[in-house]
Amino acid sequence: MNILMTGGTGFIGRELAKKIVSSGNKLTVVTRNADSSKNKLPSETKIIECDLNDTPLPKESFEGIDAIVNLAGEPIDARWTKQHKYKIKNSRIEGTKNLLLNCPTTIPALISASAIGYYGDRGNEELTESSRKGSGFLSDVCEEWEREAQSFKGSRLVILRFGMVLSPQGGALKTLIKIFKAHVGSPVGSGRQWVSFISLHDLIDVIMESLNNNKISGIFNAVNNNPLPNEEFSKGLAKKLDVMLLPCVPAIAIKLVLGEMSELILYSQKVKSAFPFKFKDSTVESAFKS
């Protein structure tokens, strides 16, 4: 296959790029800065420089393409100032719109990222792909993000709602490892809020399966089906790093420090997945090990 990808220089995109190329596929990556991207991607990668935040991808970019993987989006793990919230929203919604504006109907498949932030804060409710949308900034962003992806006119669309992606190379776990190694790690809030996660290795396999299996279509939660309370997640990480776990940090303190971004760690999302896949890292212990 010849695969066109956005978000190729993020920690998920870099790992996926290696997998795509090592599996014998051709890869084209759309990026805002071609020079800085060259050192982050396999040497065989074709690079198209285009800022999708404000510029549609030209129609000729799709020539010979068999599938698209859309991972582009401003990182959310920074304080949500008015400016950063604009970047989070614009990079996903306008980025997806500009990716697909000139996309021909002959492209067979689009695999597009979303997030379980779609469901908002839901306590102990078990959430599936058919659960209603929640409330909050991320929930609204995810709804619009998915709506733009659904403008795809090819034969097969797969939207993957990512849970917490566990990798020391990026995302929440990279930050948590630094905090826990500094011996100031602890559960947050009540510690009873549910954490739904997936290892980076499993996520890459889920995306590859979505590319290769023509029977897969629709919206799926990219989580490993074994959510656990924040307190248990924190205990597992402390044990793996062999560090002491401090008492819970009250929710009010988290909100004072992080502001609106605190929803990332205080919201409870007990999510299950209907994706037809056997997860290798089915527990938090195996995910941390991998």
ZANU-830717 format. One record per residue (C-alpha): residue in three letters; residue number from 1; x, y, z. Coordinates in steps of 0.2 Angstrom, whole numbers, plus 5000, padded with zeros to 4 digits. Example, Ala and Ser with C-alpha at 12.3 -4.5 7.8 and 13.67 -1.06 7.14 Angstrom:
BEGIN
<site "ALA", 1, <5062, 4978, 5039>>;
<site "SER", 2, <5068, 4995, 5036>>;
//
This chain:
BEGIN
<site "MET", 1, <5000, 5000, 5000>>;
<site "ASN", 2, <5005, 5018, 4998>>;
<site "ILE", 3, <4999, 5027, 5014>>;
<site "LEU", 4, <4997, 5046, 5016>>;
<site "MET", 5, <4999, 5051, 5035>>;
<site "THR", 6, <4997, 5067, 5045>>;
<site "GLY", 7, <5004, 5069, 5062>>;
<site "GLY", 8, <5019, 5059, 5057>>;
<site "THR", 9, <5032, 5067, 5069>>;
<site "GLY", 10, <5022, 5065, 5085>>;
<site "PHE", 11, <5027, 5050, 5096>>;
<site "ILE", 12, <5013, 5039, 5089>>;
<site "GLY", 13, <5016, 5045, 5071>>;
<site "ARG", 14, <5035, 5041, 5072>>;
<site "GLU", 15, <5032, 5023, 5079>>;
<site "LEU", 16, <5018, 5020, 5066>>;
<site "ALA", 17, <5029, 5027, 5052>>;
<site "LYS", 18, <5042, 5014, 5056>>;
<site "LYS", 19, <5029, 5000, 5056>>;
<site "ILE", 20, <5022, 5005, 5040>>;
<site "VAL", 21, <5039, 5005, 5031>>;
<site "SER", 22, <5045, 4990, 5039>>;
<site "SER", 23, <5029, 4981, 5033>>;
<site "GLY", 24, <5034, 4984, 5015>>;
<site "ASN", 25, <5022, 4999, 5012>>;
<site "LYS", 26, <5026, 5016, 5005>>;
<site "LEU", 27, <5024, 5031, 5016>>;
<site "THR", 28, <5020, 5049, 5012>>;
<site "VAL", 29, <5019, 5061, 5027>>;
<site "VAL", 30, <5011, 5079, 5027>>;
<site "THR", 31, <5020, 5090, 5038>>;
<site "ARG", 32, <5022, 5109, 5042>>;
<site "ASN", 33, <5041, 5108, 5042>>;
<site "ALA", 34, <5050, 5096, 5030>>;
<site "ASP", 35, <5067, 5100, 5036>>;
<site "SER", 36, <5064, 5096, 5054>>;
<site "SER", 37, <5054, 5081, 5050>>;
<site "LYS", 38, <5067, 5072, 5040>>;
<site "ASN", 39, <5077, 5066, 5055>>;
<site "LYS", 40, <5061, 5059, 5064>>;
<site "LEU", 41, <5055, 5048, 5050>>;
<site "PRO", 42, <5062, 5033, 5040>>;
<site "SER", 43, <5073, 5038, 5026>>;
<site "GLU", 44, <5061, 5030, 5013>>;
<site "THR", 45, <5047, 5042, 5018>>;
<site "LYS", 46, <5041, 5055, 5005>>;
<site "ILE", 47, <5038, 5072, 5013>>;
<site "ILE", 48, <5025, 5085, 5008>>;
<site "GLU", 49, <5026, 5102, 5016>>;
<site "CYS", 50, <5009, 5109, 5019>>;
<site "ASP", 51, <5002, 5118, 5035>>;
<site "LEU", 52, <4985, 5110, 5035>>;
<site "ASN", 53, <4979, 5122, 5049>>;
<site "ASP", 54, <4976, 5135, 5036>>;
<site "THR", 55, <4980, 5127, 5019>>;
<site "PRO", 56, <4970, 5113, 5009>>;
<site "LEU", 57, <4981, 5099, 5004>>;
<site "PRO", 58, <4983, 5100, 4984>>;
<site "LYS", 59, <4973, 5087, 4974>>;
<site "GLU", 60, <4989, 5080, 4966>>;
<site "SER", 61, <4996, 5075, 4983>>;
<site "PHE", 62, <4983, 5060, 4983>>;
<site "GLU", 63, <4989, 5052, 4967>>;
<site "GLY", 64, <4993, 5034, 4970>>;
<site "ILE", 65, <4987, 5034, 4988>>;
<site "ASP", 66, <4978, 5019, 4994>>;
<site "ALA", 67, <4974, 5025, 5012>>;
<site "ILE", 68, <4975, 5040, 5023>>;
<site "VAL", 69, <4980, 5040, 5042>>;
<site "ASN", 70, <4975, 5056, 5050>>;
<site "LEU", 71, <4984, 5059, 5067>>;
<site "ALA", 72, <4988, 5077, 5067>>;
<site "GLY", 73, <4983, 5088, 5082>>;
<site "GLU", 74, <4992, 5100, 5094>>;
<site "PRO", 75, <4997, 5091, 5110>>;
<site "ILE", 76, <4984, 5093, 5124>>;
<site "ASP", 77, <4996, 5091, 5139>>;
<site "ALA", 78, <5000, 5110, 5141>>;
<site "ARG", 79, <4990, 5123, 5151>>;
<site "TRP", 80, <4974, 5127, 5142>>;
<site "THR", 81, <4976, 5145, 5139>>;
<site "LYS", 82, <4964, 5153, 5127>>;
<site "GLN", 83, <4977, 5153, 5113>>;
<site "HIS", 84, <4982, 5134, 5117>>;
<site "LYS", 85, <4963, 5129, 5116>>;
<site "TYR", 86, <4962, 5137, 5099>>;
<site "LYS", 87, <4977, 5127, 5093>>;
<site "ILE", 88, <4970, 5111, 5100>>;
<site "LYS", 89, <4954, 5114, 5091>>;
<site "ASN", 90, <4960, 5122, 5075>>;
<site "SER", 91, <4973, 5108, 5072>>;
<site "ARG", 92, <4961, 5094, 5073>>;
<site "ILE", 93, <4945, 5102, 5065>>;
<site "GLU", 94, <4953, 5114, 5052>>;
<site "GLY", 95, <4967, 5101, 5049>>;
<site "THR", 96, <4955, 5087, 5045>>;
<site "LYS", 97, <4944, 5099, 5034>>;
<site "ASN", 98, <4959, 5104, 5024>>;
<site "LEU", 99, <4966, 5087, 5023>>;
<site "LEU", 100, <4950, 5081, 5015>>;
<site "LEU", 101, <4944, 5096, 5005>>;
<site "ASN", 102, <4953, 5090, 4989>>;
<site "CYS", 103, <4953, 5072, 4993>>;
<site "PRO", 104, <4946, 5062, 4978>>;
<site "THR", 105, <4932, 5049, 4981>>;
<site "THR", 106, <4943, 5035, 4974>>;
<site "ILE", 107, <4954, 5034, 4990>>;
<site "PRO", 108, <4948, 5018, 4998>>;
<site "ALA", 109, <4951, 5021, 5016>>;
<site "LEU", 110, <4953, 5034, 5030>>;
<site "ILE", 111, <4959, 5030, 5047>>;
<site "SER", 112, <4956, 5046, 5058>>;
<site "ALA", 113, <4960, 5049, 5076>>;
<site "SER", 114, <4948, 5055, 5089>>;
<site "ALA", 115, <4948, 5052, 5108>>;
<site "ILE", 116, <4938, 5045, 5122>>;
<site "GLY", 117, <4937, 5063, 5128>>;
<site "TYR", 118, <4921, 5062, 5117>>;
<site "TYR", 119, <4912, 5055, 5132>>;
<site "GLY", 120, <4916, 5068, 5145>>;
<site "ASP", 121, <4916, 5064, 5164>>;
<site "ARG", 122, <4905, 5049, 5167>>;
<site "GLY", 123, <4908, 5042, 5184>>;
<site "ASN", 124, <4906, 5023, 5185>>;
<site "GLU", 125, <4895, 5022, 5169>>;
<site "GLU", 126, <4902, 5009, 5157>>;
<site "LEU", 127, <4905, 5017, 5140>>;
<site "THR", 128, <4904, 5009, 5123>>;
<site "GLU", 129, <4905, 5016, 5105>>;
<site "SER", 130, <4886, 5019, 5106>>;
<site "SER", 131, <4887, 5029, 5122>>;
<site "ARG", 132, <4881, 5047, 5120>>;
<site "LYS", 133, <4892, 5062, 5119>>;
<site "GLY", 134, <4897, 5070, 5135>>;
<site "SER", 135, <4901, 5088, 5140>>;
<site "GLY", 136, <4916, 5099, 5141>>;
<site "PHE", 137, <4930, 5106, 5130>>;
<site "LEU", 138, <4937, 5090, 5124>>;
<site "SER", 139, <4920, 5082, 5121>>;
<site "ASP", 140, <4915, 5096, 5110>>;
<site "VAL", 141, <4932, 5096, 5100>>;
<site "CYS", 142, <4930, 5077, 5097>>;
<site "GLU", 143, <4912, 5079, 5091>>;
<site "GLU", 144, <4918, 5092, 5078>>;
<site "TRP", 145, <4934, 5082, 5074>>;
<site "GLU", 146, <4924, 5067, 5070>>;
<site "ARG", 147, <4911, 5076, 5060>>;
<site "GLU", 148, <4925, 5083, 5048>>;
<site "ALA", 149, <4932, 5065, 5046>>;
<site "GLN", 150, <4914, 5059, 5041>>;
<site "SER", 151, <4915, 5071, 5026>>;
<site "PHE", 152, <4927, 5058, 5018>>;
<site "LYS", 153, <4919, 5051, 5002>>;
<site "GLY", 154, <4929, 5035, 5000>>;
<site "SER", 155, <4923, 5018, 5003>>;
<site "ARG", 156, <4929, 5015, 5021>>;
<site "LEU", 157, <4931, 5026, 5036>>;
<site "VAL", 158, <4938, 5021, 5053>>;
<site "ILE", 159, <4937, 5033, 5067>>;
<site "LEU", 160, <4948, 5028, 5083>>;
<site "ARG", 161, <4944, 5036, 5099>>;
<site "PHE", 162, <4961, 5034, 5108>>;
<site "GLY", 163, <4962, 5031, 5127>>;
<site "MET", 164, <4978, 5036, 5137>>;
<site "VAL", 165, <4992, 5030, 5126>>;
<site "LEU", 166, <5006, 5022, 5137>>;
<site "SER", 167, <5023, 5026, 5130>>;
<site "PRO", 168, <5039, 5033, 5139>>;
<site "GLN", 169, <5042, 5043, 5123>>;
<site "GLY", 170, <5027, 5054, 5124>>;
<site "GLY", 171, <5010, 5058, 5130>>;
<site "ALA", 172, <5004, 5057, 5148>>;
<site "LEU", 173, <5015, 5043, 5154>>;
<site "LYS", 174, <5031, 5052, 5149>>;
<site "THR", 175, <5026, 5066, 5161>>;
<site "LEU", 176, <5020, 5054, 5175>>;
<site "ILE", 177, <5037, 5045, 5174>>;
<site "LYS", 178, <5046, 5061, 5178>>;
<site "ILE", 179, <5034, 5065, 5192>>;
<site "PHE", 180, <5035, 5048, 5200>>;
<site "LYS", 181, <5054, 5047, 5198>>;
<site "ALA", 182, <5055, 5063, 5207>>;
<site "HIS", 183, <5046, 5054, 5222>>;
<site "VAL", 184, <5031, 5066, 5221>>;
<site "GLY", 185, <5019, 5054, 5212>>;
<site "SER", 186, <5002, 5051, 5219>>;
<site "PRO", 187, <4984, 5047, 5214>>;
<site "VAL", 188, <4974, 5062, 5210>>;
<site "GLY", 189, <4957, 5068, 5216>>;
<site "SER", 190, <4947, 5054, 5224>>;
<site "GLY", 191, <4958, 5041, 5215>>;
<site "ARG", 192, <4942, 5032, 5211>>;
<site "GLN", 193, <4940, 5040, 5193>>;
<site "TRP", 194, <4942, 5027, 5179>>;
<site "VAL", 195, <4958, 5027, 5168>>;
<site "SER", 196, <4955, 5019, 5151>>;
<site "PHE", 197, <4972, 5016, 5142>>;
<site "ILE", 198, <4981, 5007, 5128>>;
<site "SER", 199, <4999, 5003, 5126>>;
<site "LEU", 200, <5008, 5011, 5111>>;
<site "HIS", 201, <5012, 4994, 5104>>;
<site "ASP", 202, <4994, 4989, 5104>>;
<site "LEU", 203, <4988, 5005, 5096>>;
<site "ILE", 204, <5000, 5004, 5082>>;
<site "ASP", 205, <4994, 4986, 5079>>;
<site "VAL", 206, <4976, 4993, 5080>>;
<site "ILE", 207, <4980, 5006, 5066>>;
<site "MET", 208, <4989, 4993, 5055>>;
<site "GLU", 209, <4974, 4981, 5057>>;
<site "SER", 210, <4962, 4995, 5052>>;
<site "LEU", 211, <4973, 4998, 5037>>;
<site "ASN", 212, <4974, 4980, 5031>>;
<site "ASN", 213, <4957, 4973, 5036>>;
<site "ASN", 214, <4944, 4979, 5023>>;
<site "LYS", 215, <4930, 4973, 5034>>;
<site "ILE", 216, <4934, 4986, 5048>>;
<site "SER", 217, <4923, 5001, 5046>>;
<site "GLY", 218, <4915, 5014, 5059>>;
<site "ILE", 219, <4919, 5021, 5076>>;
<site "PHE", 220, <4929, 5011, 5088>>;
<site "ASN", 221, <4937, 5015, 5105>>;
<site "ALA", 222, <4955, 5012, 5105>>;
<site "VAL", 223, <4957, 5005, 5123>>;
<site "ASN", 224, <4962, 4988, 5130>>;
<site "ASN", 225, <4946, 4984, 5138>>;
<site "ASN", 226, <4953, 4983, 5156>>;
<site "PRO", 227, <4951, 5001, 5163>>;
<site "LEU", 228, <4956, 5003, 5181>>;
<site "PRO", 229, <4954, 5017, 5195>>;
<site "ASN", 230, <4967, 5031, 5195>>;
<site "GLU", 231, <4973, 5024, 5212>>;
<site "GLU", 232, <4977, 5007, 5205>>;
<site "PHE", 233, <4985, 5014, 5190>>;
<site "SER", 234, <4996, 5025, 5201>>;
<site "LYS", 235, <5000, 5010, 5212>>;
<site "GLY", 236, <5005, 5000, 5197>>;
<site "LEU", 237, <5017, 5014, 5190>>;
<site "ALA", 238, <5025, 5017, 5207>>;
<site "LYS", 239, <5028, 4998, 5209>>;
<site "LYS", 240, <5036, 4997, 5191>>;
<site "LEU", 241, <5047, 5012, 5195>>;
<site "ASP", 242, <5051, 5006, 5213>>;
<site "VAL", 243, <5046, 5023, 5221>>;
<site "MET", 244, <5035, 5028, 5235>>;
<site "LEU", 245, <5017, 5033, 5232>>;
<site "LEU", 246, <5011, 5049, 5241>>;
<site "PRO", 247, <4993, 5051, 5247>>;
<site "CYS", 248, <4980, 5057, 5235>>;
<site "VAL", 249, <4982, 5075, 5229>>;
<site "PRO", 250, <4964, 5084, 5232>>;
<site "ALA", 251, <4955, 5088, 5216>>;
<site "ILE", 252, <4954, 5107, 5221>>;
<site "ALA", 253, <4973, 5107, 5221>>;
<site "ILE", 254, <4974, 5099, 5204>>;
<site "LYS", 255, <4961, 5112, 5197>>;
<site "LEU", 256, <4971, 5127, 5205>>;
<site "VAL", 257, <4987, 5121, 5196>>;
<site "LEU", 258, <4981, 5115, 5180>>;
<site "GLY", 259, <4965, 5125, 5177>>;
<site "GLU", 260, <4953, 5118, 5164>>;
<site "MET", 261, <4966, 5105, 5159>>;
<site "SER", 262, <4963, 5096, 5175>>;
<site "GLU", 263, <4949, 5087, 5166>>;
<site "LEU", 264, <4962, 5076, 5158>>;
<site "ILE", 265, <4966, 5067, 5175>>;
<site "LEU", 266, <4950, 5071, 5185>>;
<site "TYR", 267, <4937, 5065, 5173>>;
<site "SER", 268, <4931, 5047, 5175>>;
<site "GLN", 269, <4930, 5036, 5159>>;
<site "LYS", 270, <4926, 5018, 5160>>;
<site "VAL", 271, <4928, 5013, 5142>>;
<site "LYS", 272, <4926, 4997, 5133>>;
<site "SER", 273, <4930, 4993, 5115>>;
<site "ALA", 274, <4921, 4983, 5101>>;
<site "PHE", 275, <4937, 4983, 5090>>;
<site "PRO", 276, <4940, 4965, 5083>>;
<site "PHE", 277, <4957, 4963, 5090>>;
<site "LYS", 278, <4966, 4954, 5104>>;
<site "PHE", 279, <4976, 4966, 5114>>;
<site "LYS", 280, <4994, 4960, 5119>>;
<site "ASP", 281, <4995, 4972, 5133>>;
<site "SER", 282, <4979, 4967, 5142>>;
<site "THR", 283, <4984, 4974, 5159>>;
<site "VAL", 284, <4992, 4989, 5165>>;
<site "GLU", 285, <5007, 4978, 5171>>;
<site "SER", 286, <5010, 4971, 5154>>;
<site "ALA", 287, <5008, 4989, 5146>>;
<site "PHE", 288, <5021, 4996, 5158>>;
<site "LYS", 289, <5032, 4981, 5154>>;
<site "SER", 290, <5031, 4984, 5136>>;
//
